[in-house]
Amino acid sequence: MARGKGLLLGALAAVGTAAILGAIGFAVVGVSARSEPPALEITVARAARHWLIPRAARAAVNPVAASPEVLGSAMRHWADHCASCHGNDGKGYTALGRGLYPRAPNMTLVATQKLSDGELFWIIENGIKLTGMPAWGDDSSSGEEDGESWELVHFIRHLPELTPEELSKMARFNPVSREEFERQLEMERFLAGETQSPPEPHPEEHKH
């Protein structure tokens, strides 16, 4: 009981510190998401996240066995659902990822890789408040999507070892605009000999 009370007090203290730092930060620099979070804020926020994830969830073991098939499925899922913010390589160097506050993390680094499988699964399923991380869990509580989230945990572990061939393969599963999709169809028709000329290249819609 005493240990549980101590952990609760530690979590509340971390949350309180994070709230105070956040209030001070807003007072000094405003609410703009352009600035980089200071190192102390990152450290406190990560500590608070750790303690606020239930202990049982942190200790959960991945029930999905690793295999090439599981990794391939997770790779496609990541490219379609996660890469817009995190990038195919998990480093977060995307327009969305760099515009978030806090920034999308480089998930190949120790800060993410040292998290337990249970922590990664919980974050995927439940999201994190006051960040850009949404909750991907099944609201019906049926657990039907749990398998996909556990597969993603395997893929996150694989991120530091991604090969150029895998990155090239993932690019085919990234979401595209309707215009780009139609251009791809036109190119496929051209390559199949169904049309006489390739589609016209279109200028970049927005440059950074």
N, C-alpha and C positions, 0 to 999 in steps of 0.2 A: 504493500500500500504506500509506504513512504517513498519507494522508488518511483512508483507511478505518479505520485504527487510532485516529486522533484522534476520528472520529465515534463509534466504539464506546466509547471512554473517556468521551466526553461523555455518551453515553446512560447508561452505567453510573453516572456521577457524578450525573446527574439522578435516576435511580431510587434511588440510595443516599440522596440528600437527601430525596426524597419519603418513603422508608421511615423515616428519622430523624424527620422532621416528623410523620409519622403516629404513630409510637411516643410522641413527646412529647405529641401531642394526646390520645391515648388515656389517657396518664398523668394529664393535667390535667383533662379533661372526661369521661373514660370512653368507652364505646362507643355511647352514644346517638346516633341519627341526627337528633335534633331540632335541634341547633345548626347554624348556617350554617358552611360551611368557610371558614377565614380566607383572605384574598386571596393570601398567600404560598403557601399550600398549593395553591390553584387554579392559580397561575402555574407552579409547579414541576410539578404533575401534567400540565398541558397541554404543557409542554416535553418531559417524559418520553414522553408519548403520541406526540408528533411524531417524536421520534428513534427510537422503538421500532417505528413502522410502517415496513416495508421501503421503501427509496428507490424501487425499481421500482414499488411499489404507489402511492406518493405521486405519481409521475410519470404514472400511467396516465391515458389520455384516454377520455372517455365515448364508447363505440362506438354508443350509441343516439342517433339524431338527434332533436332537440326537435321537437315538433308538438303541436297541440291534442289529438290522440288520446292521445299519450303522457302529456301532462299530466293529462288526464281519468282515465286508468287509474291513474296514480300517486296522484292525489287520492283515489280510492276506496280504494286500498291503504293509504294513510296513515291515512285515517279509520277503517279497520277494524283495522289492526295497530298503529299508532303513536300515535294520538291519546289513548289511555288515559293515557299518561305525558306526552307532549309537547303535547297539546291540538291541536285542529284548526288553530289559528293558529301552532303551533310555539313558543309562548312558555313552555310548561311549567307553566302555572298550573292544574294539576289536583291532585286529592287524592293521586294516586299520585306525580305529578311532584314535588310539594312535600314529600313524605314520604321521598324518596330521599336518600341521602348518597353523593356530592354531588347537589345538586338537578338535576332535568332542566333543561338550559340553555335560555335564550331563543335559539332558533335563527335568529331574524331579525337578530340582532346580529352585529357584525364578527367576534367570536371564532369563530363557526361559519362565517359566510359567506366568511371569508378562507381557509378550508381548501381544498385542491385537490379536484377531482372525485375523484381517486384516493383521497385520504384519507377522504372521505365514504363512498365505496363500500366501502373496507376496513373501516371502523367498522361499517357496516350488516351486512356479511357475517360479520365476526369478533367483534363485540361488544368490550367493554372490561372487563377483570377489575376486581373490587372496586368496581364501579358497578352500577347497575340496567340497563345496556345489554346485552341478550342478543345472541347471534350468530344472525343470520337466514339465514346461508348454507346452501346445500344440502350436507348431510353426505356425499352420495353422490359428490361431486366431479365430477358430470356437467356442472355449470355451467348447469343448466336454469333456475335462479332468478336467474342473473346479470342477465338483462334487466330483471327487476322491480326489482332493487337500483339499477341504472343509471337507471331511470325515476324512482326516488325521489330520486336526486341532482338531477335536473331540478326535481323538486317542491320540494326544500329551497331551491334557488336562487330559486324563485318565492314562497316564504313571505313575504318582506317586501312583496310586491305583492298579497297575497290581498285579494279584494273581499268585501263583505258578502254578495253573491249567492253567491259560491263557498263561503263559510263555511256559509251556510244549506243549500246543496246537500250539503255534506259531512256535515251532521248526520244525514242520512238513512242514512248508511253506518256510523255509530258503533255499536259493539256495545251491545245492551240486555239486560236480565235477561229471563228467561222470562216473569215476571209482566208486565213492560212490553210484551213482544212480544204476549202474549195480549190486553192492553188495546188495543194498536194494531189487532189483528185485529177486536176487538169494535167499535172506532170505525169501521173501514172497513165492517163489516156494517151499522152504524147509518146511515152516510152513504149506503150503497147501498139503504137502505130495507128491509133484511132483518130488522131488529129495531126495536122501538118506542121504546127509550130508550138514551141513550148510556151507556158504562161509567161506573161510579162512580169518582170521583177517589180515589186512595189517598194516605195521608199519606207524607211523606218517611220513608224507612227509617232514615236517619241524618243528623243535622245536625252541621255543623262550626262 
